Amino acid sequence: MSVLKIENLTIKKQEETIVDNVCIDIKAGEWLALVGESGSGKSVTATVIGGLLPKALKIESGNILLENQNILNLNERAFRKIRGKQISYIFQDYQGAFSPFIKIGKQFDEMLASHTTWKKRERVELTLHMLDSVNLSAQQVYNNYPFQLSGGQVQRAAIAIATILKPKLLIADEPTTALDSLTSLKVLELIYNLKEQTGCAVLFITHDLRHVKKYANNLSIMLRGKLVEYGDKKEIVEKPKHEYTKQLLSAIPPLRNSPTRLLTINTEKEKEVTIV
Ligand SMILES: Nc1ncnc2c1ncn2[C@@H]1O[C@H](COP(=O)(O)OP(=O)(O)OP(=O)(O)O)[C@@H](O)[C@H]1O
């Protein structure tokens, strides 16, 4: 069954078309990568799903179905119930996932208290379990403020809070852009593992085709608001139809050649790490 179905969605900024007749279908356990250059409309597509469309933009036409329920015209109160529980976001600006001056554990706790009727002990236990599952030192991070953690640690905590209630749909909008290559690899793997464990659908937005190589099932390419290519990742990578897709692929040699090797310095010896 489709977790997310977007039907013929068109979004405008005054007379300018920002998202043009877009159709997307993601099933449970599927990872759809949405790829396109800056300004092509990827983030606008991501935000409208959770009712976060910027005020300057208007929905012209279309439907957005979350497990067959049309959510396009829900009010903000209804969207607040859905966000975090059924639809979760991970953003490039991971710092934005947490308020800077409230301890991480308290922020998990408030989130869980607002969406569940669980007792404090249950909330703490699940939070520690999730922090542990994203390879953080759970007890310590629980008591830390966000500014006491590295960028990679904050992003991992952001992934933990985004997935703690097992959302049906996880929207990751360039979650690795601000991270170094190795931390990015770990974050991608983490999202993949959580998808496998929870069976959620993933909409993964990126401008970097290398990020789709390993984990995406399907691939969609956006150009000036239109999806110019959509389908099975392998088929598109092997036989791209649209000129823009061909250009994107040829601009990124590692997709077609053997994996790029990155040398990292280990204190005793050089260690090879494969970039996905
Ligand atoms: N808050 C906003 N207010 C007004 N217009 C906006 C706003 N956000 C986006 N837009 C318009 O939508 C267009 C598409 O923006 P969007 O953020 O979706 O691009 P993107 O593909 O996600 O780019 P990037 O990879 O740089 O994030 C922008 O060029 C802009 O015209």
The ligand as a Gaussian input file, in Angstrom:
#p B3LYP/6-31G(d) Opt

LIG

0 1
 N        9.941000      30.734000       1.846000
 C        9.783000      30.997000       0.541000
 N        9.219000      32.139000       0.148000
 C        9.071000      32.430000      -1.160000
 N        9.445000      31.626000      -2.164000
 C       10.017000      30.474000      -1.836000
 C       10.226000      30.091000      -0.465000
 N       10.830000      28.881000      -0.451000
 C       11.001000      28.525000      -1.738000
 N       10.512000      29.459000      -2.571000
 C       10.505000      29.419000      -4.042000
 O       10.493000      28.078000      -4.464000
 C       11.600000      27.817000      -5.332000
 C       12.078000      26.403000      -5.076000
 O       12.687000      26.353000      -3.791000
 P       13.104000      25.003000      -3.062000
 O       13.586000      25.398000      -1.703000
 O       12.003000      24.028000      -3.133000
 O       14.302000      24.510000      -3.963000
 P       15.226000      23.236000      -3.722000
 O       15.137000      22.423000      -4.960000
 O       14.866000      22.570000      -2.458000
 O       16.637000      23.928000      -3.632000
 P       17.862000      23.636000      -2.594000
 O       18.503000      22.380000      -3.071000
 O       18.720000      24.838000      -2.759000
 O       17.252000      23.523000      -1.238000
 C       12.622000      28.906000      -5.009000
 O       13.415000      29.207000      -6.107000
 C       11.716000      30.061000      -4.640000
 O       11.295000      30.739000      -5.828000

